[in-house]
Amino acid sequence: MKRLLFVCSQNRLRSPTAEQVFSRRDGVECASAGLYDSADEPLSGELLDWADIVFVMEHAHKTRMAARFRAHLKGKHIVCLDIPDKYTFMDPALVRLLEAKVGPYLRRP
């Protein structure tokens, strides 16, 4: 079972969409979080410890996460998806983009 964590800024649009899309897949557990304290689900060390792969939506998220949670990132596979904050929740274009960018990581052993 692969445990995927999706991270964006507020955990309101991009990362919850990714969580919903990929949680339907066999062999996958998903969670999502936001980097800001005002996020619907703020990122925590516990979530990072739980995850096998961490997907961030932007390079700035990776930088901010590394500064705040360095101890929890040792040995973690972190992938930047380069998805800008211009989509609504479950936007079909966002879903297609997520499937194209995340899908290859789910096919790997």
C-alpha angles and dihedrals in degrees: 000000000000117000112211125192120194118200131191134147106277104007091233107106122004104030096041088050090053091047092052095045097049099036087074091064123099115248094022134105117190140195134169136204143170130235097224123083088234091058118125087241110017117215114256138185089246092059091049091049089051096051127089093191126022117204117197121191098218138021089244089061091055092050094047092045092051091051093050103034106027094138091055095050100064108126093000121139105230120188126189110212096191093223113154124221097256103103134091124229110290092359104173091229090053091048091052091048092049092048091050095048102036099034096078091057091056093055093056118094 
